[in-house]
Structures are given as C-alpha cells and as structure tokens.
Amino acid sequence: MAHDINRLWEQDKAHFIHPFTDFSVFEKEGCDIITESRGEYVFDGKGNKYLDGIAGLWCVNIGHGRREMGQVMAEQAERMAYYSPFNNLSNVPAIELSAKLAELAPSNLNHVFYSCGGSVANDTTIRIVHYYFNQLGQHDKKIIISRNNGYHGTTYVSATLTGIESNNWGFDTADQFVHHVSEANCYRRPEGMTEAQYCDHLVAEFEASIQELGGADKVAAFIAEPIMGAGGVLVAPEGYHRRMHAVCKKYGMLYIADEVVTAFGRLGHFFASEDVFGIQPDIINCAKGLTSGYIPLGATLLSDEIYAVISKPQREGAVFSTGFTYSGHPVACAAALKNIEIMERENICANVRDVGPYLETQLKTLLDLPIVGDVRGSHFMMCIESVADKATKALLPMEANVGKRIAEQCQKRGLIVRPIAHLNVLSPPLIWNRDTVDQVVGILRQSILATVESLIEDGHYQA
Ligand code: PLP
C-alpha cells in the first residue's frame, strides 16, 4: 500500500506525542516511519528494508506478519470482540489463556490478573501486594524494594519502581513506599571483587536495607527483572536471585519477578524465573512476548498462597475492587493463545537455546574493536557497551552520542539496533538462525568501525 510519506512525516511531528522523545530533536529530524513488517524484517515507506534487531521493543518474539495471528484476532473480533469481565461474566479466550499460563508458569502460580501492558501490570501488582498485607492485618508492611537502573514502566507507581534516574527527571514519584538498592552490574562492580564476593556484597546490602527500613514489619516485597533490560542488559552474578529470594522469605516478603521482557522465550524458556534462575517467585508479571506485540496484553501471575488471601472478602459484601474494562480482553487473549501455540509448534524456545549461545559467542568477537568495552547478556537479550578507555572503562562524552551513532551506522547497512546512551541493545525476534547472526555481527563490526572513524573526526576519541 502506497503512503504519502512526506505528509505522514509532517503529521507525525505535528500531532503524535512519542514516548521517551527529545522533542527538540524530533521537531527537526522527525521519525522513520515503519510501514510493513514480515518475518525478521521491517520496511519503511521509502523502500528500505531492515533486519529487526530489537523485535519492535523486545516483543515481536514469533516474528512479524504471521497470517494466523491476524486471522485468530479477526475471527474472535467477529465472534465476540468484547464483553465485560466484571459482575460474574467471563469469556472463552481469557479462561483458556489463564489455564494455559497456569500450566506454563512455575507450579504454584495458578491465578492470572490481566491488564494491557507491563507498566500497568507492575502498578496493579503493588496495589495487590498492599491489599494482600492489609488482608493479613499487616497494615504497616508497605515498602517495596526495587533496584537502581531497574525498568518497570511509566505509570505512577511503576515509574517510581523504575530506578533509571533520568527517566524521572521533571516528573514526581510516589517515593513514600519505594526504596532502591544497587543493581547487579558485574562489568562495573567494585575493583578487586570477584563475582562471588560481589554477590555477597549485594545480598548483604539488600538485607541491611531491609533492616534499616524496619524489617519484616515494614518491607512488603522485592521487585526485580531476571536480567535487567533497559537499565543495560545486566546479568546478575551466579546465585544472586536465589539468594535475594531466600532473604525475602526470611523477612516474610514477596518476591515479584518482572518478566515483561524475559518471559515467552527470550532466554529459551516460557518463564525464566524457575527454569533459568531456579526460583519460584510469588508473583510474575509478563506482557510484550505474551502476544508477541501483536496486540496489547499484560498478565500478573499470582501464587496460590496470595490468591487464598486476596480472594477472601475484606468485609461483609465487599469485592476485590480492582481491574479494568479490558482485563482479559477476548481478542488479546485469543492472540496470546495463538502466539503460545506457534511457539510450541515451532519449538521457538529450543531455537533460542540453540542459536542464543552462538549469538553470544559471535557478538563477543566484537570485543577486539577499540571502543567495545563489554558484550553481555544471555541468549536473545544482548548488549554492547562502548567506552573511551577499555582499561579504565571511562565513558565517551555524552555529547558524542555513541549509541546513536552506532545505531545510525547499522541502519544505513540495513539493521535496526537500539541505542541507550553508550549502549546498543539487541533483542531480536526469536526466529533468528546462525546465518542471520553472522550477517548481524558483520554489520555491527563495520558499523562500529565507521563510528570509531567519525568519533575521531569529531574529536571525541583518540585512537
Ligand atoms: N517491565 C519491564 C522489565 C520492561 O522492560 C517494560 C518495558 O519495556 C515494562 C515493564 C513496561 O511495559 P509497558 O511498556 O508495556 O508498559
């Protein structure tokens, strides 16, 4: 379908408020407009084709343009697009999806609450955690511990949970019940510490914070991404999650796993918490890959123990009064069921377990390039950190915009990667094979070399 791209480009700038945008740049440069997508590729309206290195935004896990996804949504929309989930009414896709999620999730997570995305799932979770402890008569147990550089969304409470400082510049936050501890950043851990010592240090800091905040009487929960995503694709030291989980149990706290990115195959399993990290969280949140981004849907998976408490009326005639018009939306739930069916039928998790380690190894070959300080991540969740000096790990000046430069060089060569300051993130569709990986690593090598030249030319870097 032909579009008047120039007109759309103007209208975009005039009317569409994009998330996370520097409007001074946007108003000058506008955006590239993606008009079509198929398999591993997206296309702009100017005839350019790009390999999608970021699966949209960590979400198009089964790849783009799957006809059967469109069909199942169209069929459900025709049959029964929407009806209320309130007042003792239900719908078939939501019921079937809930049962399927209970089957796929760690064994005690058998109850699902639906929202429309990750931020709202996290926000709702905190409301449910507070409600849970109120039901137990623990009215002062309200504090949620999150981590610096964690990303949990941008609704009011999830933005407060988010620990990326710049994300909240200019905004207010609900600080009264959120506390942040250090993130687990193995690359930038204190000099001289082994990874094992670093893990001890982080766990000790966590426990000390709980005690300072008032211990078991005051601290309700810990929230963490299994691998920190937007905060820099940070993989915690071996044993970290198990030990943080054990501390939570010691203080009667709930462990909330924010699996908005890691669930649905990105690390080679439907859920990473138990299969990759060996823990059974009390709550898992997912979104994104749940429908592979074909339609918005978020899900909060609650344990049997939590359900047993929150399902009791808090007073005569009272109801569990939280939820949304679109909780368990039939079209979105039908899409999620089809997405899971495709993942199972094509053994997509097995592809990630097979190709993921190859992607890691091949990306690590880039470490010989002058500005590549670290290549990290796991399976289909990877990141390249650029530095000015590999020995000191000093960063290039902010205004050098190294992540953006690399992303632009990649785009010229037909690959989309995500820049975040001095980082470039790769979170591809889970259908990549080894040939695609080779092509991508080749483009990255050329693009980083071209970036080094441009940094030297502009006086930001000395060879
Ligand atoms: N949690 C994590 C770990 C995320 O990465 C994101 C989004 O990237 C969110 C929550 C927020 O999800 P959404 O943008 O769907 O609200």
Boltz pocket constraint, residues with backbone or C-beta under 6 A from the ligand:
constraints:
  - pocket:
      binder: B
      contacts: [[A, 57], [A, 116], [A, 117], [A, 118], [A, 119], [A, 120], [A, 122], [A, 151], [A, 152], [A, 153], [A, 154], [A, 225], [A, 229], [A, 230], [A, 258], [A, 259], [A, 260], [A, 261], [A, 287], [A, 288]]
      max_distance: 6.0
